[in-house]
């Protein structure tokens, strides 16, 4: 005898608000953004529509936004009127504030009783220095909250029609950065181990040193003809996707100078792109994402 479905399975949840669309969120019990707190929030890979509800809530509740270079300016127009905007962007090869100064500024603002939103592109803990900043806050006994965001190494690939994992291609993926604190190719990465550890490697900030990285991967046993895909300005209307192979990657970058910020994908996950390339020119007309 089959068992009858439970009552909760038979009935949809009760709608408590007569409002429509986003107005239905007005009465929800979002966490209170208290004075003297710092929220480290990921704004996603670029498209404003990929931010979280908690990110939007923070922008409506804060007093100060300390934002990164990779935060889409179109996201900042949704900040509550009267909020102070402070730029604290770090870009490789360009004049940038020191990380210590950024952390000290967050502490200073919080101690002044401000509700401080530290807004970062992607996810705060994925090569976003969020770990260092939250560590500084913890040591200064400043209360904080972490709000994860969609990282470009996953969301950016999705907008290029590339699954970061697929059971017919790869059951694992490696995420790594293409430069260290000095701006050089990371010396503390075991490239020989990385080369064959996973079918797919996703690299952040790797365009500048892609030729050196490709050489190190091949020396570690990676196939020279392994696909390399470069996704520039992921999830934005001017997103650009370029393809080459590992043995041609350095020459390709020299010749084509791919725009940055960019995500580099090594491996056959990109084989799905021809079938799954859904982000068409018609869809790009909507800047929300």
Buried (B, 14 or more C-beta within 10 A) or exposed (E): EEEEEEEEEEEEEEEEEEEEEEEEEEEEEBEEBEEBBBBBBBBBBBBBEBBBEBBBBBBEBBBBBBBBBBBBEBBBEEBEEEBEEBEBBBEBEEEBEEBEEBBEBBBEBBEEEBBBBBBBBBBBBBBBBBBEBBEBBEEBEBEBBBBBBBBBBBBBBBBBBBBBBBEEBBEEBBBBBBBBEEEEBBEEBEBBEBBEEBBBBBBBBBBBBBBBBBBBBBEBEBBEEBBBBBBBBBBBBEBBBBEBBBBBBBEBBEEEEBBBBBBBBBBBBBBBBEEBEEBEEEEBEEEEB
